Amino acid sequence: MAPQPPLLTMSGITKSFPGVRALDGVDLEVQAGEVHCLLGQNGAGKSTLIKVLAGAHQPDSGEITWRDKHVTLGSPIAAMRLGIATIYQELDLIEGLSVAENVFLGHEPTSAGFVVRGSAARTATAELLKRLGHSEIDPTTLVGDLSAAQQQIVSMARALSHEVRLIVMDEPSAALDPEEVDNLFRIVGDLTADGVSVIYISHRLEEIRRIGDRVTVLKEGRSVAGGLPAETTPTDEVVALMTGRNVEYVFPERPKAGFAAGRDPVLTVEGLTRRGEFAPVDLELRPGEIVGLAGLVGSGRSEILETIYGARKPDGGRVLIDGAPLRPGSVRAAVRAGIGLAPEERKAQGLLMLESVSSNVSISTLSRFARAGWLDRRNERAAAHQAVRELSLRPDNPDAAIRTLSGGNQQKAVLARWLLRGCKVLLLDEPTRGVDIGARAELYAVIRRLADEGLAVLLVSSEVPEVLGLADRVLVLREGSVVHTADARELDEHRVLDLVMEGSLTP
Amino acid sequence: MTQPATAAQKQAPTSAAKSAGDQESSRRPGLRWDVRSLSLLGVLAVLVAVGGITAPDQFLAWSNLQLVLTQASVIGVVTVGMTFVITSGGIDLSVGAMVALASVWATTVATQEFGFAGILFTAVIVGVGCGLVNGLLIAYGRMVPFIATLAMLASARGLALQITDGSTQVVTVGSVLDLGARDAYILGIPPLVLIFAAVTVIGWLLLNRTTFGRRTVAVGGNAEAARLAGIDVRRQRLYLYLLSGLCCGIAAFMLIVLSGSGQNTNGNLYELDAIAAAIIGGTLLSGGRGTIIGSVLGVLVFTTITNIFALNNLETAVQQIAKGAIIVAAVLVQRRSMRGGDA
């Protein structure tokens, strides 16, 4: 490929968000007509990178060269005009519009500049669908009536409705069954034969080997390897590049082995399952123990947690606290039995953003501070203050507005809520998301201390080192099933990634 | 005004933050609304000045003040209930229709036979009953509040017309009529104003001092977070629409007292007046923040405008334009103060 200049060159791309450096110097080079794969762990910066490429994020620094010309991708429209189309993981189609209307949304064929020529759009859509091997999809169907796989085809048709030279696909195979994946690969093959380039993101190494030409590996916002041959680079080498972070997490020491072992389990999960989300799970959690669930986004981690908590109704199985079964699908039953949840989306699911720290902490314990419904606010405030003080929340002011706090301190407020209530089982979903590195160590120490005081903790995190460093025992999930259970000290990041990506340990 | 202080102490050292927290009385919950309420008081003061200048003899007369307060009382009670519903992130479009239905049901010949107690009881029960239907449909039938209460608006108005056949039902119970007489006073205050004051005080306490109020704010601020914190969001929603219905029942009784009759056209467009008063008072239409004091001030502002326009013989058309302008201005001010606080 040497004589031809690359289609796209990105060099030294950086991008920071408040508290996080998402991209820290990424280089990427894509040739015309190749399938270039992006690999990296959760949080390595893949999503941010493709958003920069789609014009949705502006990089802080770095250069983008497109067909030998220096360009700025100032907006999604600018990227589209150059011929860059992105198919996101969460499909961005409008369900109430028809297939043809979605495909030509924003660039409808028109007469006199504004009268939409529906028939032209439908004909063109039908042609695109035929090219994609899905002529059975009727352009007039509402997108909301299509299956997930069909919607993906529509998304692709939309990309192809533009003069496109580069298509970015973010985990396109995640929602597809094997037959549909074959069709996807055939489409990718046709596209590259026409000289269109594809940036392909997937966690499935076997797919990358099948259709990829070259691989770029991201780690912690940096490209650690670029242009590796997709077919021949050994799995070992790829995984090694993805793992071994430079940031040293400081984890608290684990108590001596066997501390929790002799005790009766406080939480027992028997065959809990939800169709399409996770296969039957068995789990025991003892006081003083931290158990981690490791797996990729979409592996069913959060769903398991929320089902234990009663926020989702199980299709089978049951949850017991101290041997007594809980009413399935009832958050109130779970809370009353002594389960607390720090949800994944802290702002959307955990906090009352307009309220004070004190109101946020006492929300699950209100009746304790009330006589005949009448709140004893001094008592409430004092108790909330005590709880946040125990977790060294900053500022040490229960009246502070919760939205002015940093992510780590907001998370402490959520923990203080359950500390105040005095729960037995704490479910933590991505407890350090949006928390900066320095504050993490403190949060880890708090979680370990709560466990040492007799709490049972179930931890979900997409950051493998976090699960391994904090938990005593780890369950590895892959596509809704537990594929491995082990003492955290017997696992390392490499082995977990092997399990998560391949489903088995490579020798 | 309180925002810069809290934003600045984001990462403040412990000791400083502690003393700031103890001394910062303006941040104490419940007094939080002083600034916005003060600005609304300012508007009210301007209106009083305008009224005093344009119609000096009539406007400032004691009898006129009494009239303004009495007129504000009926819609004021409805607005207190509406404030709770809006604070929880809901809306109740059926308040006017519930007032109409309760007022005609409570003034049928059959009901009037039971005298004062019969009328009061019926008005309240009809209000609560309608609220119960709203609440069940919204909380357990998972209907959107806008739709459920819109349906109630249509049916309750229809039923009111059915009962009266379009005629005015005159009240013959003496004790009820006495309560609405011009010279009727309890503790030196017109009875309807006294009811309004009582509802306001109870409403304020309920919103700011009880678990019920806190849960209302939580459901409106973030229903998902409230659910995951173990709050029974559905039951709370049911109670809130019951409360709104109860307020409408009380307001219907007040209207019967005031007019000495029950009509199916009672409470026309109350839903718009109550929503507007709550919004200009500072209650967030999206939920999560509500203020009873603000709502009451909002009602007083609107009633005073109506009064001034009437005293100056201006058309209702002009009056309505002025109302609209005030709503827009108030929401713009509210938006600005929100933006100032949002990091």
HADDOCK unambig.tbl for C-alpha pairs under 7 A between the chains (distance, minus, plus):
assign (segid A and resid 331 and name CA) (segid B and resid 228 and name CA) 6.57 0.50 0.50
assign (segid A and resid 331 and name CA) (segid B and resid 230 and name CA) 5.95 0.50 0.50
assign (segid A and resid 332 and name CA) (segid B and resid 230 and name CA) 4.91 0.50 0.50
assign (segid A and resid 335 and name CA) (segid B and resid 230 and name CA) 5.98 0.50 0.50
assign (segid A and resid 348 and name CA) (segid B and resid 225 and name CA) 6.86 0.50 0.50
assign (segid A and resid 349 and name CA) (segid B and resid 224 and name CA) 5.42 0.50 0.50
assign (segid A and resid 349 and name CA) (segid B and resid 225 and name CA) 4.32 0.50 0.50
assign (segid A and resid 350 and name CA) (segid B and resid 225 and name CA) 4.64 0.50 0.50
assign (segid A and resid 351 and name CA) (segid B and resid 225 and name CA) 5.90 0.50 0.50
assign (segid A and resid 352 and name CA) (segid B and resid 218 and name CA) 6.56 0.50 0.50
assign (segid A and resid 352 and name CA) (segid B and resid 221 and name CA) 5.74 0.50 0.50
assign (segid A and resid 352 and name CA) (segid B and resid 222 and name CA) 5.77 0.50 0.50
assign (segid A and resid 354 and name CA) (segid B and resid 221 and name CA) 6.91 0.50 0.50
assign (segid A and resid 363 and name CA) (segid B and resid 229 and name CA) 6.76 0.50 0.50
assign (segid A and resid 364 and name CA) (segid B and resid 229 and name CA) 5.33 0.50 0.50
assign (segid A and resid 364 and name CA) (segid B and resid 230 and name CA) 6.01 0.50 0.50
assign (segid A and resid 366 and name CA) (segid B and resid 211 and name CA) 6.24 0.50 0.50
assign (segid A and resid 367 and name CA) (segid B and resid 211 and name CA) 6.82 0.50 0.50
assign (segid A and resid 370 and name CA) (segid B and resid 211 and name CA) 6.91 0.50 0.50
assign (segid A and resid 373 and name CA) (segid B and resid 210 and name CA) 5.35 0.50 0.50
assign (segid A and resid 373 and name CA) (segid B and resid 211 and name CA) 5.40 0.50 0.50
assign (segid A and resid 373 and name CA) (segid B and resid 212 and name CA) 6.81 0.50 0.50
assign (segid A and resid 374 and name CA) (segid B and resid 209 and name CA) 6.17 0.50 0.50
assign (segid A and resid 374 and name CA) (segid B and resid 210 and name CA) 4.48 0.50 0.50
assign (segid A and resid 374 and name CA) (segid B and resid 211 and name CA) 6.50 0.50 0.50
assign (segid A and resid 375 and name CA) (segid B and resid 209 and name CA) 5.53 0.50 0.50
assign (segid A and resid 375 and name CA) (segid B and resid 210 and name CA) 4.79 0.50 0.50
assign (segid A and resid 375 and name CA) (segid B and resid 211 and name CA) 6.00 0.50 0.50
assign (segid A and resid 394 and name CA) (segid B and resid 11 and name CA) 6.70 0.50 0.50
assign (segid A and resid 395 and name CA) (segid B and resid 10 and name CA) 6.40 0.50 0.50
assign (segid A and resid 395 and name CA) (segid B and resid 11 and name CA) 6.33 0.50 0.50
assign (segid A and resid 395 and name CA) (segid B and resid 12 and name CA) 6.22 0.50 0.50
assign (segid A and resid 395 and name CA) (segid B and resid 14 and name CA) 6.29 0.50 0.50
assign (segid A and resid 395 and name CA) (segid B and resid 17 and name CA) 5.89 0.50 0.50
assign (segid A and resid 396 and name CA) (segid B and resid 14 and name CA) 5.78 0.50 0.50
assign (segid A and resid 396 and name CA) (segid B and resid 17 and name CA) 6.09 0.50 0.50
assign (segid A and resid 396 and name CA) (segid B and resid 18 and name CA) 5.83 0.50 0.50
assign (segid A and resid 397 and name CA) (segid B and resid 17 and name CA) 6.27 0.50 0.50
assign (segid A and resid 397 and name CA) (segid B and resid 18 and name CA) 5.77 0.50 0.50
assign (segid A and resid 397 and name CA) (segid B and resid 21 and name CA) 5.52 0.50 0.50
assign (segid A and resid 399 and name CA) (segid B and resid 21 and name CA) 6.57 0.50 0.50
assign (segid A and resid 400 and name CA) (segid B and resid 6 and name CA) 6.29 0.50 0.50
assign (segid A and resid 404 and name CA) (segid B and resid 7 and name CA) 5.82 0.50 0.50
assign (segid A and resid 404 and name CA) (segid B and resid 10 and name CA) 6.11 0.50 0.50
assign (segid A and resid 404 and name CA) (segid B and resid 343 and name CA) 6.92 0.50 0.50
assign (segid A and resid 405 and name CA) (segid B and resid 10 and name CA) 6.02 0.50 0.50
